[in-house]
Amino acid sequence: MCCVSPSPSASATSSRRGQIIAPDSPPSLRSYSDDSPPTTRAPAVHPEVEFEAKPAKRARVVPGGGGGGGGADAAAGDGRDRISDLPDAVLLSILSFLPFRDAGRTAVLSRRWRKLFDESLLDFNACQPFPPEEGRGCEWVIRSITDILAARPDVRIRSFRFVMYGQGFADHLADVDRWFRTLARRGVRQLDVDMLYTVPAPLLPGSILEFSSLEILRVFNCNFLDLSLPVLRLPVLRTLDLSNVSMSQGFLQAMMSNCPSLECTKLKNITGLDKICVRSRSLVRLFGDFSYLKELVVEDAPNLEELVGIGLPLAAAKVKIVFAPKLRVLGYLGKSVRPLVIHDTVFDGGIVQFRTLMSSVKTLAIQVPFSEEGHTIFVAQLLKCFPCLEALHIEPDSRSICRPVDVQEWDTITSVQCIEHSMNKLIFEDFGGEDCQWRFLTFLLGMARALKDIDFHCSESKDWASNQIELLAYTNRASADVRFHFYRFSSWPVSSLYLCHCCPQRCQKEEIVALI
């Protein structure tokens, strides 16, 4: 059973509404061929049968009738159809909350209501009830969707969302394949498939890659058929979002390289590969969980602007950026990135060569290994690779215990161009006020002349944040205009760089609470 929230406007409503596939009993099994028009026989929800019925006559209103009713009773019995006076956007929102069978009955009221019922299918939201109700398991969901698609062969469907739980899906791949082919013919632009709690994760048919009109594809908890040379017909695909998906390296490479309009790719918990090689002339943003990778290569990405991971690789991993002249946002980098290859030069923490510079990067996220010997030199040399940096995200190495750091280690760093001249914002993630963090902060404050704002993300109280503000008042600052902001995460802290760029709505509404 599925419904969506109402929306105040027609455009917003059409993108969020859905329908409830909830007949009183499982509809009869129906199949149809891709080569012939689907049958028009009514499904179990019986919308067509009810469309042919005559509407009941309106009760005659007797002026002044009733037993002493007041103005409210008179308004209720004046015979006026007040519901039909509502705008289409409101009526569509109401239909989205009705069981599909009841929504179908409204089509007998008038031509307008018939049209509204068809429009309610514009965003097809087919979700299995959770927890599954008696008699409404996998078989029932599959048959319901099949019947609905067959009963309305000419209705336009812009987006299709399919969510299932539990077992049984693997036995109906042929039905799902027919859905995808039918939806492709109807010009579907967005497709969401989520097999939540389905073990093992089911395979998806190859027809999911043959939508000539598809712009957004989201797949969760599924496996792709591992074709050596997948047939890709996704010429206008702009967004690819994969989570808990199994596929081979070659398959992912083909998807990213052979979609000429692809702009944004999100990858999370992808199994079956340990290397990603980016070759895409259109890709602008690449987000994901790269902790499982051994190698990440950006070979040819002339329009790539954002490359952001949730965190660092769990083990030593190679990151190679060969050609990404427009790259503005990069993270995370740290000592576990070994080696880091920029253009054709290997950065190993030593002297920075001119060919290693990436002047296009304006926002960088790094993990500082405070507990490791020589981390001050490593951080300073790494920052020299990005001379035009404006915003720096700093995350402490949580996998080791901070050790006391001699302040002289930071004092030996004499000059870092981006800190001195261009850095205007600093974000300390998971700030706990440890001595090693304070000494690094003191070093930055004493050198950053253009610094305007410092954000501290912590898990402490407002009183603790006030104490930190008092301590900051005694620090030497190269910039007199710097402002300090403290935020507390409302849930388990996640990379702020990842949230702000990959999940901006979640970042703004759910994750952080301002303390000061």
C-alpha positions as a printed NumPy array, in Angstrom:
array([[  0.   ,   0.   ,   0.   ],
       [  1.406,   3.339,  -0.915],
       [  0.507,   6.978,  -0.849],
       [  2.344,  10.248,  -0.962],
       [  2.046,  13.593,   0.72 ],
       [ -0.167,  16.285,  -0.771],
       [  1.277,  19.3  ,  -2.469],
       [  0.022,  22.831,  -2.897],
       [  0.626,  23.141,  -6.617],
       [ -0.186,  21.102,  -9.682],
       [  3.431,  20.71 , -10.681],
       [  4.535,  19.667,  -7.218],
       [  1.594,  17.327,  -6.823],
       [  2.266,  15.565, -10.105],
       [  5.816,  14.77 ,  -9.039],
       [  4.974,  13.368,  -5.61 ],
       [  1.579,  11.734,  -5.782],
       [  1.108,   8.012,  -6.154],
       [ -1.656,   5.488,  -5.83 ],
       [ -2.539,   2.679,  -3.507],
       [ -2.741,  -0.717,  -5.11 ],
       [ -5.129,  -2.158,  -2.596],
       [ -8.084,  -4.131,  -3.966],
       [ -9.996,  -6.161,  -1.417],
       [ -8.612,  -9.39 ,  -2.858],
       [ -5.617, -10.213,  -5.057],
       [ -6.473,  -9.435,  -8.692],
       [ -6.48 , -12.197, -11.247],
       [ -3.242, -12.984, -13.043],
       [ -2.977, -11.331, -16.413],
       [ -0.254, -11.241, -19.033],
       [  0.168,  -9.341, -22.219],
       [  2.547,  -9.357, -25.137],
       [  4.969,  -6.619, -26.029],
       [  4.1  ,  -7.025, -29.697],
       [  0.343,  -6.648, -29.335],
       [ -1.762,  -4.098, -27.488],
       [ -2.566,  -5.039, -23.909],
       [ -6.018,  -6.392, -23.26 ],
       [ -8.619,  -3.89 , -22.195],
       [-10.459,  -6.32 , -19.942],
       [-10.918,  -4.785, -16.535],
       [ -8.589,  -5.83 , -13.729],
       [ -9.691,  -6.784, -10.272],
       [-10.071,  -3.146,  -9.303],
       [-12.832,  -2.935, -11.971],
       [-12.31 ,   0.686, -13.035],
       [-13.649,   0.14 , -16.567],
       [-16.786,  -1.657, -15.408],
       [-17.541,   1.119, -13.022],
       [-16.803,   3.764, -15.675],
       [-19.766,   2.441, -17.679],
       [-22.182,   2.648, -14.781],
       [-24.611,   5.548, -14.582],
       [-24.059,   7.937, -11.734],
       [-26.699,   7.966,  -9.051],
       [-29.23 ,  10.774,  -9.238],
       [-28.667,  13.65 ,  -6.896],
       [-31.116,  13.801,  -4.02 ],
       [-33.757,  16.444,  -4.4  ],
       [-33.298,  19.358,  -2.065],
       [-36.389,  20.713,  -0.354],
       [-35.952,  24.347,   0.599],
       [-36.474,  24.865,   4.242],
       [-36.609,  21.125,   4.89 ],
       [-35.038,  19.375,   7.833],
       [-35.738,  19.532,  11.478],
       [-34.661,  22.956,  12.542],
       [-31.22 ,  22.869,  10.936],
       [-29.171,  26.022,  11.018],
       [-26.971,  27.664,   8.422],
       [-24.501,  24.776,   8.391],
       [-27.256,  22.263,   7.585],
       [-28.568,  24.525,   4.844],
       [-25.091,  24.788,   3.292],
       [-24.659,  21.024,   3.429],
       [-28.02 ,  20.421,   1.741],
       [-28.01 ,  23.088,  -0.945],
       [-27.206,  20.49 ,  -3.587],
       [-23.973,  22.131,  -4.691],
       [-21.035,  19.904,  -5.651],
       [-18.41 ,  21.645,  -3.555],
       [-15.72 ,  18.983,  -4.05 ],
       [-15.728,  19.492,  -7.813],
       [-15.146,  23.191,  -7.218],
       [-11.654,  22.357,  -5.943],
       [ -8.722,  22.811,  -8.347],
       [ -7.274,  19.78 , -10.126],
       [ -4.095,  19.826,  -8.035],
       [ -6.07 ,  19.379,  -4.819],
       [ -8.27 ,  16.636,  -6.267],
       [ -5.233,  14.763,  -7.552],
       [ -3.711,  14.937,  -4.084],
       [ -6.936,  13.498,  -2.623],
       [ -6.929,  10.661,  -5.155],
       [ -3.362,   9.797,  -4.172],
       [ -4.583,   8.88 ,  -0.681],
       [ -7.437,   6.641,  -1.852],
       [ -7.208,   2.9  ,  -2.473],
       [ -6.885,   2.353,  -6.2  ],
       [-10.329,   0.725,  -6.399],
       [-12.015,   3.726,  -4.766],
       [-10.032,   6.134,  -6.903],
       [-11.268,   4.278,  -9.997],
       [-14.899,   4.747,  -8.933],
       [-14.568,   8.518,  -9.146],
       [-14.216,   8.233, -12.917],
       [-17.99 ,   7.661, -13.275],
       [-18.764,  11.112, -11.905],
       [-17.878,  13.113, -15.006],
       [-15.403,  13.47 , -17.843],
       [-13.307,  15.662, -15.622],
       [-13.03 ,  12.969, -12.948],
       [-12.178,  10.333, -15.562],
       [ -9.361,  12.568, -16.76 ],
       [ -8.182,  13.126, -13.179],
       [ -8.027,   9.391, -12.532],
       [ -5.838,   8.908, -15.589],
       [ -3.609,  11.765, -14.499],
       [ -3.205,  10.17 , -11.053],
       [ -1.217,   7.431, -12.794],
       [  1.323,   9.959, -14.065],
       [  3.608,   9.045, -11.156],
       [  3.041,   5.332, -10.608],
       [  3.983,   4.575,  -7.007],
       [  3.724,   0.8  ,  -6.538],
       [  4.84 ,  -0.235,  -3.07 ],
       [  4.16 ,  -3.469,  -1.281],
       [  2.5  ,  -2.964,   2.128],
       [  5.009,  -3.17 ,   4.946],
       [  4.834,  -5.283,   6.916],
       [  3.154,  -7.449,   4.236],
       [ -0.532,  -7.945,   4.97 ],
       [ -2.185, -11.337,   4.759],
       [ -2.846, -12.247,   1.128],
       [ -0.868,  -9.291,  -0.165],
       [  2.609, -10.668,  -0.632],
       [  4.807, -10.805,  -3.695],
       [  2.317, -12.646,  -5.909],
       [ -0.421, -10.147,  -5.169],
       [  1.829,  -7.134,  -5.84 ],
       [  3.066,  -8.53 ,  -9.152],
       [ -0.459,  -9.304, -10.359],
       [ -1.777,  -5.918,  -9.246],
       [  0.847,  -3.973, -11.182],
       [  0.394,  -6.185, -14.236],
       [ -3.379,  -5.625, -14.218],
       [ -3.11 ,  -1.867, -13.761],
       [ -0.688,  -1.492, -16.678],
       [ -2.927,  -3.681, -18.843],
       [ -6.149,  -1.833, -17.999],
       [ -4.822,   1.628, -18.919],
       [ -2.721,   1.075, -22.062],
       [ -2.932,   4.668, -23.278],
       [ -2.338,   6.502, -19.996],
       [  0.922,   8.407, -19.808],
       [  3.311,   7.367, -17.008],
       [  6.139,   9.754, -16.252],
       [  7.739,   7.953, -13.295],
       [  7.514,   4.439, -11.908],
       [  8.536,   3.477,  -8.38 ],
       [  8.532,  -0.179,  -7.359],
       [  9.296,  -1.303,  -3.791],
       [  9.08 ,  -4.89 ,  -2.553],
       [ 10.047,  -6.809,   0.57 ],
       [ 10.825, -10.455,   1.236],
       [ 10.944, -13.412,  -1.115],
       [  9.312, -14.409,  -4.397],
       [ 10.549, -11.731,  -6.763],
       [ 13.022, -14.018,  -8.545],
       [ 10.166, -16.138,  -9.92 ],
       [  8.637, -13.162, -11.74 ],
       [ 11.517, -11.7  , -13.736],
       [  9.53 , -12.25 , -16.942],
       [  6.697, -10.089, -15.579],
       [  9.096,  -7.359, -14.516],
       [ 10.757,  -7.509, -17.928],
       [  7.367,  -6.897, -19.57 ],
       [  6.736,  -3.958, -17.223],
       [ 10.02 ,  -2.342, -18.184],
       [  9.373,  -2.78 , -21.902],
       [  5.861,  -1.374, -21.561],
       [  7.075,   1.577, -19.502],
       [  9.82 ,   2.272, -22.036],
       [  7.225,   2.503, -24.803],
       [  5.217,   4.971, -22.703],
       [  8.171,   7.312, -22.339],
       [  8.897,   6.9  , -18.623],
       [ 11.462,   9.451, -17.476],
       [ 12.21 ,   8.252, -13.93 ],
       [ 12.516,   4.686, -12.635],
       [ 13.049,   3.649,  -8.991],
       [ 13.477,   0.001,  -7.996],
       [ 14.072,  -1.055,  -4.382],
       [ 14.125,  -4.685,  -3.224],
       [ 14.424,  -3.879,   0.482],
       [ 15.031,  -6.838,   2.824],
       [ 15.117,  -9.253,  -0.112],
       [ 17.767, -11.945,   0.418],
       [ 19.509, -12.793,  -1.798],
       [ 19.355,  -9.579,  -3.795],
       [ 17.433, -10.351,  -7.007],
       [ 18.73 ,  -9.958, -10.535],
       [ 17.215,  -7.287, -12.744],
       [ 16.342,  -7.968, -16.406],
       [ 18.449,  -6.381, -19.104],
       [ 15.465,  -4.365, -20.361],
       [ 16.119,  -1.873, -17.55 ],
       [ 18.953,  -0.556, -19.728],
       [ 16.777,   0.064, -22.784],
       [ 14.744,   3.16 , -21.856],
       [ 15.279,   5.718, -24.577],
       [ 13.405,   8.376, -22.55 ],
       [ 14.787,   7.614, -19.067],
       [ 16.445,  10.564, -17.302],
       [ 16.743,   9.28 , -13.706],
       [ 17.52 ,   5.693, -12.66 ],
       [ 17.671,   4.648,  -9.012],
       [ 18.303,   1.023,  -8.065],
       [ 18.659,  -0.254,  -4.492],
       [ 19.335,  -3.75 ,  -3.155],
       [ 19.477,  -5.463,  -6.548],
       [ 21.955,  -7.159,  -8.851],
       [ 22.474,  -6.408, -12.511],
       [ 22.789,  -9.198, -15.028],
       [ 26.511,  -9.302, -15.693],
       [ 26.614,  -8.9  , -19.44 ],
       [ 30.064,  -8.687, -20.967],
       [ 28.862,  -5.988, -23.364],
       [ 25.573,  -4.637, -22.027],
       [ 23.176,  -3.208, -24.556],
       [ 22.726,   0.362, -23.349],
       [ 19.93 ,   2.463, -24.765],
       [ 19.909,   5.274, -22.225],
       [ 20.681,   8.288, -24.424],
       [ 19.14 ,  10.929, -22.124],
       [ 19.977,   9.456, -18.705],
       [ 21.167,  12.297, -16.445],
       [ 21.199,  10.756, -12.935],
       [ 22.362,   7.265, -11.942],
       [ 21.895,   6.314,  -8.276],
       [ 22.998,   2.826,  -7.174],
       [ 23.032,   1.519,  -3.594],
       [ 23.696,  -2.004,  -2.291],
       [ 24.103,  -3.214,  -5.851],
       [ 26.329,  -5.968,  -7.203],
       [ 27.964,  -5.561, -10.613],
       [ 31.29 ,  -6.036, -12.329],
       [ 33.835,  -3.328, -13.014],
       [ 33.275,  -3.614, -16.759],
       [ 29.527,  -3.281, -16.386],
       [ 29.777,  -0.068, -14.348],
       [ 32.396,   1.272, -16.734],
       [ 30.063,   0.671, -19.686],
       [ 27.168,   2.418, -17.927],
       [ 29.201,   5.51 , -17.094],
       [ 30.99 ,   5.73 , -20.442],
       [ 28.12 ,   4.95 , -22.819],
       [ 25.471,   7.304, -21.437],
       [ 26.182,  10.521, -23.359],
       [ 23.961,  12.718, -21.145],
       [ 25.005,  11.379, -17.728],
       [ 25.722,  14.243, -15.313],
       [ 25.449,  12.797, -11.79 ],
       [ 26.41 ,   9.353, -10.458],
       [ 25.945,   8.169,  -6.866],
       [ 27.493,   4.869,  -5.805],
       [ 27.079,   3.348,  -2.353],
       [ 27.985,  -0.153,  -1.148],
       [ 28.753,  -1.496,  -4.608],
       [ 30.089,  -5.053,  -4.527],
       [ 31.842,  -7.039,  -7.223],
       [ 34.506,  -4.462,  -8.074],
       [ 37.556,  -2.881,  -6.466],
       [ 38.379,  -0.284,  -9.105],
       [ 36.491,   2.567, -10.754],
       [ 37.818,   4.191, -13.89 ],
       [ 35.962,   7.334, -14.967],
       [ 35.761,   8.033, -18.671],
       [ 32.82 ,  10.324, -19.343],
       [ 32.62 ,  13.477, -21.387],
       [ 29.363,  14.564, -19.711],
       [ 29.783,  13.584, -16.032],
       [ 29.692,  16.569, -13.666],
       [ 29.309,  14.99 , -10.196],
       [ 30.502,  11.661,  -8.804],
       [ 29.542,  10.816,  -5.21 ],
       [ 29.865,   7.595,  -3.298],
       [ 31.305,   5.288,  -0.719],
       [ 34.794,   4.517,  -2.024],
       [ 36.076,   2.79 ,   1.116],
       [ 36.021,  -0.619,  -0.592],
       [ 38.151,   0.47 ,  -3.548],
       [ 41.777,  -0.281,  -4.237],
       [ 41.982,   2.179,  -7.099],
       [ 40.013,   5.221,  -8.297],
       [ 41.069,   6.679, -11.626],
       [ 39.678,   9.794, -13.284],
       [ 41.083,   9.263, -16.738],
       [ 39.007,  11.483, -19.021],
       [ 36.377,  13.708, -17.42 ],
       [ 36.521,  17.162, -19.011],
       [ 33.33 ,  18.372, -17.267],
       [ 33.753,  16.747, -13.845],
       [ 33.33 ,  19.375, -11.11 ],
       [ 32.703,  17.363,  -7.918],
       [ 34.368,  14.15 ,  -6.74 ],
       [ 33.229,  13.429,  -3.197],
       [ 33.362,  10.279,  -1.087],
       [ 31.829,   9.53 ,   2.282],
       [ 35.267,   8.864,   3.707],
       [ 38.72 ,   7.495,   3.057],
       [ 39.504,   3.986,   1.803],
       [ 39.788,   1.419,   4.588],
       [ 43.195,   0.339,   3.281],
       [ 45.883,   1.857,   1.068],
       [ 44.291,   2.881,  -2.224],
       [ 45.542,   4.558,  -5.361],
       [ 43.81 ,   7.745,  -6.495],
       [ 44.803,   9.007,  -9.917],
       [ 43.431,  12.198, -11.477],
       [ 44.673,  12.39 , -15.048],
       [ 42.31 ,  14.818, -16.768],
       [ 39.637,  16.797, -14.896],
       [ 40.324,  20.464, -15.672],
       [ 37.065,  21.723, -14.113],
       [ 37.3  ,  19.842, -10.827],
       [ 36.221,  22.22 ,  -8.032],
       [ 35.331,  19.919,  -5.102],
       [ 37.515,  17.008,  -3.98 ],
       [ 37.461,  14.781,  -0.907],
       [ 38.511,  12.85 ,   1.039],
       [ 42.311,  12.711,   0.872],
       [ 44.662,  11.414,   3.518],
       [ 47.63 ,   9.154,   4.208],
       [ 45.659,   6.057,   3.225],
       [ 45.572,   7.429,  -0.329],
       [ 48.835,   5.931,  -1.504],
       [ 49.862,   6.844,  -4.057],
       [ 48.069,  10.051,  -5.036],
       [ 48.757,  10.75 ,  -8.702],
       [ 47.872,  14.185, -10.045],
       [ 48.264,  14.479, -13.793],
       [ 51.409,  12.437, -14.389],
       [ 53.159,  13.188, -11.096],
       [ 53.113,  11.069,  -7.95 ],
       [ 52.59 ,  12.984,  -4.703],
       [ 54.241,  11.177,  -1.782],
       [ 54.279,  13.958,   0.799],
       [ 57.566,  15.412,  -0.397],
       [ 58.398,  18.357,  -2.605],
       [ 55.467,  19.6  ,  -4.688],
       [ 56.243,  20.018,  -8.372],
       [ 54.524,  22.504, -10.66 ],
       [ 52.841,  19.729, -12.633],
       [ 51.202,  18.526,  -9.419],
       [ 49.25 ,  21.74 ,  -8.85 ],
       [ 45.457,  21.666,  -9.224],
       [ 44.407,  25.305,  -9.312],
       [ 40.798,  24.489, -10.215],
       [ 40.018,  22.901,  -6.809],
       [ 38.247,  25.366,  -4.498],
       [ 36.888,  22.957,  -1.847],
       [ 38.963,  20.147,  -0.351],
       [ 38.34 ,  17.595,   2.394],
       [ 41.262,  15.869,   4.097],
       [ 41.733,  13.512,   7.01 ],
       [ 44.49 ,  14.599,   9.367],
       [ 46.295,  11.673,  11.048],
       [ 47.113,  13.504,  14.277],
       [ 48.48 ,  10.32 ,  15.856],
       [ 51.064,   9.625,  13.137],
       [ 54.606,  10.903,  13.072],
       [ 55.213,  13.528,  10.383],
       [ 51.562,  14.38 ,   9.804],
       [ 52.278,  18.118,   9.937],
       [ 54.61 ,  17.998,   6.943],
       [ 52.24 ,  15.694,   5.054],
       [ 49.273,  18.054,   5.525],
       [ 51.267,  21.172,   4.626],
       [ 52.691,  19.609,   1.468],
       [ 49.304,  18.25 ,   0.421],
       [ 47.706,  21.676,   0.742],
       [ 50.427,  23.145,  -1.47 ],
       [ 48.988,  21.087,  -4.349],
       [ 45.854,  23.272,  -4.271],
       [ 47.053,  26.883,  -4.404],
       [ 43.593,  28.432,  -4.986],
       [ 41.755,  26.564,  -2.232],
       [ 38.9  ,  28.512,  -0.59 ],
       [ 37.164,  25.984,   1.741],
       [ 38.904,  23.263,   3.744],
       [ 37.135,  20.372,   5.528],
       [ 39.221,  18.692,   8.243],
       [ 38.387,  15.323,   9.752],
       [ 40.515,  13.736,  12.495],
       [ 41.758,  10.197,  12.066],
       [ 39.265,   8.333,  14.242],
       [ 41.024,   4.994,  13.781],
       [ 43.865,   5.927,  16.101],
       [ 44.291,   7.706,  19.418],
       [ 45.577,  11.251,  19.312],
       [ 48.985,  11.633,  20.84 ],
       [ 50.501,  14.838,  22.235],
       [ 51.965,  16.839,  19.387],
       [ 54.803,  19.249,  19.916],
       [ 53.672,  22.697,  18.832],
       [ 57.079,  23.22 ,  17.239],
       [ 56.115,  20.722,  14.566],
       [ 53.535,  23.181,  13.25 ],
       [ 55.757,  26.2  ,  13.81 ],
       [ 58.283,  24.787,  11.372],
       [ 55.744,  25.221,   8.544],
       [ 56.577,  28.645,   7.199],
       [ 54.319,  29.187,   4.201],
       [ 51.346,  27.527,   2.474],
       [ 49.943,  29.667,  -0.342],
       [ 46.282,  28.677,  -0.1  ],
       [ 46.178,  29.145,   3.693],
       [ 47.778,  32.553,   3.514],
       [ 45.939,  34.069,   0.564],
       [ 42.737,  32.31 ,  -0.525],
       [ 41.214,  30.11 ,   2.2  ],
       [ 38.116,  31.84 ,   3.59 ],
       [ 36.249,  28.954,   5.261],
       [ 37.336,  26.144,   7.562],
       [ 35.155,  23.214,   8.655],
       [ 36.299,  21.042,  11.573],
       [ 34.372,  17.779,  11.496],
       [ 34.004,  15.744,  14.689],
       [ 35.719,  18.44 ,  16.737],
       [ 36.318,  17.317,  20.309],
       [ 38.614,  20.041,  21.588],
       [ 41.626,  17.709,  21.884],
       [ 45.014,  19.331,  22.312],
       [ 46.257,  18.177,  18.909],
       [ 43.201,  19.718,  17.214],
       [ 43.689,  22.972,  19.084],
       [ 47.312,  23.251,  18.003],
       [ 46.404,  22.677,  14.365],
       [ 43.62 ,  25.263,  14.695],
       [ 46.052,  27.759,  16.258],
       [ 48.442,  27.231,  13.36 ],
       [ 45.704,  27.918,  10.793],
       [ 44.367,  30.985,  12.604],
       [ 47.831,  32.486,  12.76 ],
       [ 48.405,  32.142,   9.008],
       [ 45.008,  32.493,   7.243],
       [ 44.62 ,  36.152,   6.306],
       [ 41.427,  35.745,   4.24 ],
       [ 39.638,  33.483,   6.705],
       [ 36.031,  34.534,   7.407],
       [ 34.21 ,  31.567,   8.974],
       [ 35.073,  28.454,  10.966],
       [ 32.397,  25.782,  11.502],
       [ 32.873,  23.254,  14.305],
       [ 30.843,  20.046,  14.043],
       [ 30.694,  18.307,  17.411],
       [ 28.581,  16.137,  19.688],
       [ 28.868,  18.342,  22.777],
       [ 26.514,  20.691,  24.629],
       [ 25.889,  24.401,  24.213],
       [ 27.805,  25.164,  27.446],
       [ 30.819,  23.298,  26.114],
       [ 30.651,  25.303,  22.89 ],
       [ 30.515,  28.541,  24.894],
       [ 33.696,  27.54 ,  26.711],
       [ 35.424,  26.911,  23.387],
       [ 34.414,  30.378,  22.192],
       [ 36.014,  31.889,  25.288],
       [ 39.244,  30.006,  24.625],
       [ 39.26 ,  31.15 ,  20.996],
       [ 39.205,  34.772,  22.159],
       [ 42.826,  34.404,  23.34 ],
       [ 44.24 ,  33.032,  20.068],
       [ 46.346,  35.03 ,  17.644],
       [ 44.542,  35.583,  14.348],
       [ 45.823,  36.74 ,  10.982],
       [ 42.251,  37.684,  10.071],
       [ 40.35 ,  39.988,  12.414],
       [ 36.988,  39.212,  10.771],
       [ 36.83 ,  35.478,  11.423],
       [ 33.552,  34.162,  12.89 ],
       [ 33.053,  30.917,  14.819],
       [ 30.01 ,  28.635,  14.519],
       [ 29.326,  25.46 ,  16.505],
       [ 26.931,  22.738,  15.323],
       [ 25.797,  19.491,  16.891],
       [ 24.836,  16.497,  14.769],
       [ 21.344,  15.237,  15.532],
       [ 22.348,  11.72 ,  14.461],
       [ 25.54 ,   9.768,  13.809],
       [ 27.962,  12.23 ,  12.195],
       [ 28.455,  11.871,   8.481],
       [ 30.871,  13.722,   6.251],
       [ 29.515,  17.255,   5.969],
       [ 31.108,  17.64 ,   2.538],
       [ 29.243,  14.551,   1.323],
       [ 25.951,  15.719,   2.827],
       [ 26.167,  19.263,   1.539],
       [ 26.937,  18.239,  -2.024],
       [ 25.185,  14.877,  -2.354],
       [ 22.244,  15.254,   0.064],
       [ 21.7  ,  19.012,   0.543],
       [ 18.129,  18.708,   1.834],
       [ 19.131,  16.131,   4.443],
       [ 22.077,  18.3  ,   5.442],
       [ 19.934,  21.386,   5.949],
       [ 16.897,  19.813,   7.632],
       [ 17.998,  16.764,   9.587],
       [ 21.646,  16.442,  10.392],
       [ 23.021,  19.481,  12.211],
       [ 21.688,  21.774,  14.923],
       [ 23.226,  25.188,  15.558],
       [ 24.655,  25.624,  19.067],
       [ 26.202,  29.082,  18.74 ]])
